[in-house]
């Protein structure tokens, strides 16, 4: 067995392929509709007199689930597709409620929330770099590296939610926001294949941008028609997305892989 094969056996994250990005976008969309299902549909609007702490309660619930899944993910010895994607969904759902809590309940608005969350992403990457000497990992297979990996992912998911809401609220609307972030992802993809820009930088840029894309698509489906959405039931939309993600995981080849750009540091 080659060294590369032995390394792949220990890798705890999937290879970054087209299938990876398809499932990632679906997961971020589910994170939006799923988070809104709990904080808005089941707990009620957080700004209502009935339940002014809906976003805080939702954040606590999803963070608890995320922490449990991350612990299980770190303790497992091999890459497990269902476990990995369940953890991603938990991070993007927690990101939805955390961003909404920062933007709305804390009263700092979308610009303030986006700046705060961007600082959190940069701080987690800086701590990762300070600890490991790079944020370009060949494998995510040690508890410390995995902790940095999931912390950065969670902050990036939260930042993406705030960016999506900010774009939609600034006049683009949900459909316009989806087009803008989709176009930005296309530019990142083109840079990946045609330039010498660090693949690590492009990976994290794309990872962040998929979140506002999913957020705006999710909001477009479940927000009221009067607010520019299609008024699809949030629980129904979430159930459909979860089923589609499960089918994709089962039919799209899932294999362990290294972080993109690992050889280029």
N, C-alpha and C positions, 0 to 999 in steps of 0.2 A: 504493500500500500504506500502511495506517495505521501510526502509531507503535506501537500495540498489537500489530499483526501482525508488525512488524519485531522487537519485543521477544520475542514468542513464538518466532520462528524461532531466536533465540539462546539460549533457555532450555534448560538441560541437565537439568531434572527434569520428571517427568510432572505433568499437572494432577491436583489432589487431588479425586478423585471417589469414588463408591461402589466402582467397580472397583479404584481404587488401594488402598482399605482391604482389599478382599477378597484381593487378591494379597499385600498386606503381611502379613496374618495368616497366609496359607498359607506365605509365605516364613519367617516367624518360627517356625512349626511345623517346617518343614524344617530350620531352623537348629538346633533342639533335637535332632531325630532324627539329623540328619547329624553334628552334633558328637559326640553319644553313640556313633554308629556307629564313629567313628574312635577316640575316647579309651577307650571301654569295650569295644566288640565286637572291634575290630581290634587295638588296643594293649593291651587288658586293663584291668581296674580299676586306677586309679592307686594305690589303697591296697594293692595286692597286692605280694608280695615279688618277683613276676616282673617287674613294671614299675611302680616307684613314681613315675615321671615322665610318665605318660600324658597328663595334662592339660597339662603344660608342652610336650611334644612336639606335641600337637594344636594348642595355641595358636600355636606357632611356624609350623606348616604353614599354618593358616588365615590368620594375620596376613600371611604372605608372599604368599598368593594375594590377600588384600584389598589390600595395598599395590600389587601389580601392576595390579589392576583399577581402583583409584582413579587411578593414574597414567594409564592408558589413557582413563578417563572424563574426566579433566581435559584431556588432550591433544586429545580429539575436539572437533570444532567444532559438532556438532549433538546433539540429543537422540536417543539410540538405545535403544529399549525393552529389548531383550535385554541390552545392556551395562549399563544402569541396574539392572535387576532382578538380574542376576548379581552386581553389586557389593553390592546390598542383601543378597542371600543370603550372600555372603562375610562381610559385616559381622555378620549375625546368627549365623552359625556360629562366627566368631571370638569373638563375644560370649558364646556358650555356653561355650566352652572357657576363656575368660578369667575368666568369673564362677565357674566350677567350680574353677579354679586358685586364685582369691582366697579362695573360701569354704572349700575343703577342703584343698588342698595348703599354703596359708599358715596354716591353722589359726585363722582369725579368725571362722569361722562365718558363717551367713547374715545376722545383723544387722550384724556388722562389715563384711562384704563389701558389703552394700547401702549402708551409710553411706559407705564409701570410694568406691564407684562413683557415688553421688549427688554427692559432692564433685567428682568428675571431670567429671560433666555440667555442674555449675554453673561449674566453672573454665573449661571449653571455651566455654560461652556467654558468660562474663564476658570472656574474651580476644577472642571474636568481636565483642562489643559495644564493647570498648575500641578495637579496630582499625577497625571499620566505622561505629560510632555507633548501630547497631541490629542486632538479630538477625532482623529482618523484611526479607528480601531480595526485591526485585521479580523478579530473575532470578538463577539460580545459573550464572554464565557467565564468571567470572574465576577464575584459579587460586587466588588467596588466599581468596575466598569459598567456593569449592568445597572447599578444604582444611578450612576451619572446618566446613562442612556435613557432610562425611564423618567428621570427628573427632567431632563432636557426635552424629551418628547411631550411630557405633560405641560410644561410651560409653553412649548411651541403650539400645542393644540389650543391652549387658552388664549394665547396671543392671536392665533388665527381666527378664533371666534370673535374677538373684539374688533379685528380688522374688517371682518365680514359685516358685522353690524354697523360699523362706522361708515363703510362704503355704501351700504344700502340706505342708511339714514341721511347721507350727504346729498342725496338726489338721484343716485344711480338706480335705486330700486333693487329688488332682489334679482330680477332677470339681468339688469344691467351690471350688477356686481358680479354675477356668475360669469358673464362674458368677459369682464375686465380681468378677473383672476384666472379664467381659463386661458386668455391670451397671454397673461404673464407666465403661466406654466409652459405654454408653447415656446416662449422666448427662452426660458430656462432649458427646456429640452433641446432646442436648437444650439444653445451655447454648449451644452454637454457634448454634442457630437461634432461641433465645428470649431470650437475654440480650445485654448489651453487653460482656461479658468479652472481653478481647483475643483475637482469633482466632489470633494467634501463640502465645500461652500455651496455648490449647486444642489447637492443632496438636501442639505438643511434648508436652503431657500425653497426648494420644491416641497419639502415636507411641511413647512409652514404655510405655503400658498395653497396646498390642497385643503387645509382646514377652512379658510374663508370661502373657498369654492363650495365645499360641502355645506357650510353654514348658510350661504345664500340660497343654494338649491333647496335645502331643508326648509328654510323660511318661506321660500317661494311656494312650496307645496302646502304648508300648514297654516300660514298666516291668513287672516280674513281677506276676502276679496276687496274690501274697502281700503285695506292697507297694502294692496298690490300682490296678494297671494292668491292661491287657488282654494283655500279653505278646506283642504283635505284633513280628515280626522288625524290628529297626531298619533294616537295609539295604533290606528290602522296603518298609517304610513310607516311607523317604526317596525311593526310586525312584518310588513312586506319587505322592507329593507333588510331586516335580520334574516329573513328566509332567502333573499337573493344573495346575501353575503355568504351564508352557509353553503348554498349551491356552488358559488364561485370557489370557495375553499376546497370543496370536494372535487370539482371538475378541472380547476386550473392546477397544474403541477406545483406542488409546494416542496421546496427543497431548501436546505440551509445554505446560507451564502455569507460572504464577507461584506463589510461596509464599503460602499462605492468609494473609489479613490484611495483605498487603503495602501496601495502600492505607490501612490504618488504623494502621500503624506500631506 
